[in-house]
C-alpha cells in the first residue's frame, strides 16, 4: 500500500475516461490502491486530515492536484472537467464564479452550496449518484469497467440522452447527507425509478430529454463563459412578449397567465418530484419566472434558469441567453 509521503509510487492514478466524474476516477483508484478503508484513500488523495469526498462538488482540489504531481491536471482543469460546478457558473457573476473555484480548491463551498444546488426547498442539495444500465454494459465491454458518467449527474438529468432510458440511482447511503464511500456503479446497488418510459408517455420522455440536453449544453460552455444577466432577462422578456404581445410581463395577471402556461408545460412530469414546484402550482411557476428574470448576475437560482430556458425553448446553442 502506498504511504502518505510517497504518493502513487506503485499504483498510478487511472486516466480519465470519457465523460467521467472525478469521484468515479478516484473510486477506480481506490479499487486498485490496496487501501482497505475509505478514509485511507481520502487521506492519500487529499491530505492526512481529509476523511470525506463529496461526489458532486468535492473540495481540497488544489491539494489533490499537487499530490497527484500534475497527472490529473491543474486544480482548475480538474474542477472544470470532473465536477458539476461548470453547470452553475454561467449564471454567476465573475466574482462569485471565482469564489466558487477557490472554494473547491480549498475548504469547500459552504454558503454557496445550497443556493447553487437548490431545486425545491424541501429537497437535499446533494442528489444520489445516477447511472444508465446500458452505458454500464457498454463501458464494461469496451473499457473493462462501468463508471459514473458526469453528464448523468447534472441537475435535471433523469434520463440517458443516448439511450432514452431512465437513470438508476445509487442505493448506497451518503455520509451526513453529502459524502459517499468510494464505489463504482453496480446493478445490485442501484434503485430503479418508480416510473418507466411507458408510464410517463412520449411527451414527458421528450421533455426530460430536452431538459437533459440543455443541462449538458450549459455544462459544456467554455471556461469563463457567462450569461450576462441583463441580456438573459431581456431574452426571456422578448420570448414572453412573443407569447403575449403588447402586454406587461410584470403585471400580476399577465405573469400569472405565463405561470399557468409554464405549469401546463411541465404537467406531464407530475410523477417526478424534481419538478413539482413548477407543475404543482402557478405560484411556484411564477416564482421561477420572476427569479430567472433577475437583472443581476448571481442573484437568481441556476435551477430556475434551466426550467425557464426549457419552457421557452432556447439555450446556449440558440439565439437568446448568450
Order of alpha helices (4+ residues) and beta strands (2+ residues): alpha-alpha-alpha-alpha-alpha-alpha-alpha-beta-alpha-beta-beta-beta-beta-beta-beta-alpha-alpha-alpha-alpha-alpha-alpha-alpha
